[in-house]
C-alpha cells in the first residue's frame, strides 16, 4: 500500500551544506573589491544617473559553478541583465509593494486592478530604460521582444483584468539611428539582434499585497524564441538526474513519478513536486501516488529552475525534484523552462484548454473548443504535441535574471528589496548558458530624498495620468522641453497605450475605434495633445 504524500508549505530553507560554520553566511559569498565596484559605477553611469542612484557595494554568491565556458552574450550582458532585474524590483519597492494593504479590506477588490497596473507600468518602464541604455552605449546591439505581456491583439488579458503595461511581442529596442528598422534590416546593417522574453512582474497581486515570491524576470538569448500564444500549458520540469529520460507531458502521472524515483534513486516518499494550488490541478491524485506536493497560491515561474538548483530544502528535509501537474501561461513557461535547461534540467509543455479544466478539472485539460484550436493552430502549433523547450527556444548563448521584489519561498537566498533611509539592497538570481547560477546583492545609494527617489522611478506616463485633466497639455509641454524626459515618454507610450496604437515603421498609428471603445477621456486627451505637439511620432 502506497503511503499518501504530504502537502507541504512552499517555504524552503538554505541547506546547511551551503552555509558557513556560523550557519549564517554562504561559503561562496564574497563582496567585490573597490576596483570592481567602481567598474560597475563607470560602466552604468548614465543609467544610474537616470534613476538618481549609485552602486556602493556588490556581493556575489555562487550557488552552482559553471559547467561550460561562458559565451559572449553572458560576459557582455551579465551586469546589464542584473540591473534589468534589480532596478524594476527597486522601482516597485519604492512605490507599489504592499500598497494595497493601506486600503480597508472591504475596499481592496474595487481598486486591486488599478494598483496592479501601477506596479506593472513602473517595472516595465524601468526595465525598458535598462535595455535602451545598452543600445545607446553600443549602437551595434539591438533587442527584439518575442515574449511579453503587451501588444494589441497579442496583449495579455487575464479574466476580469485590464491589459498589463509591458514590453510587447515584436517590440524592437535599437539605437536612435536605426529607429523604424525591422529585425532583418538591423541584421543587414551589421547590428547584433538578441531576443527577449520577459514577465516584468511575476506576482503582481503578491507585489501589491507584500506577499512572498513576487519577482521580476527576463531572458535574453542569442538565438530564436518562438512567439507562443498566451494560453495555458501543462508543464513538466525535471532536474539534471531525470533529464533526457524520455519522460514528458504525454506520460501518465504515475509513470512520471516512478521515473523520477528511479532516476534520482530515492523512494517516492522523498520526492517533492510543485504545483499551484488550483482546483484544476491533480494535487490529491499526486499525493495518492506517494509524492509530497509543494503548493502555493501564485508564482510558478521561479520553481522551474528550482528543480535543478536544489538551492533550498522544505520542511520535510528534501529539495524540489520536479514541477508537474501544473498548468499556467505559456509565456512564463518559456522563461523558467530555459533557465532550468541552462542548469542541466529538462522542461516540457503541452497546450491545454482553460475552459475544459474549468468545467472538468484535470481530466478536461484536453477538451479544446473552437477558440482554443484557432489560437493554437493559428500560431502553427499542435494541440496534441509535447513541446520540449528546445523546440520553442533555439539558442547558443543566453542569460536569465530574476529580481526579488519580496522574499522567495523556493530560493531562500533571494531576499526581497530592503529599503533603508538613504540606500536599498536588491537581490538578483542569474542563470547563465554556461550552467552557472549566482546571486548578486546590489547596494544602491540614494542621491536624493526618498520622495524624490520615487519621482526618479516614476514613469513619465504615470505622471501625466495623475495630473488634472485640464493640466495635461501644460504638463506635456514641460516634459517635451526636456530632451531626456521627452525620449522616455516616447519609449513609454508603447508600454501603457499599446492597445490603441499600431507601430508602423517606428511610428505610432492610432486605432481610432479602439480609442473610442476605451472610452477614457484622460487617455483621449493625452493622445490628441501628443499628436499635435509631436506630429513626427505619428503616422
PyMOL commands that set and color helices and strands:
alter all, ss='L'
color gray80, all
select helices_A, chain A and resi 16-18+34-43+45-50+72-94+99-102+105-137+152-154+176-178+183-188+204-209+240-242+253-264+268-270+283-288+302-309+330-342+354-364+370-378+389-392+450-456+460-466+469-480+483-496+498-500+512-518+521-533+535-537
alter helices_A, ss='H'
color red, helices_A
select strands_A, chain A and resi 7-8+29-31+53-64+141-147+172-173+192-202+215-225+232-238+272-276+292-296+320-329+346-351+387-388+393-404+418-419+423-432+437-446+501-504+507-510
alter strands_A, ss='S'
color yellow, strands_A
deselect
rebuild
show_as cartoon
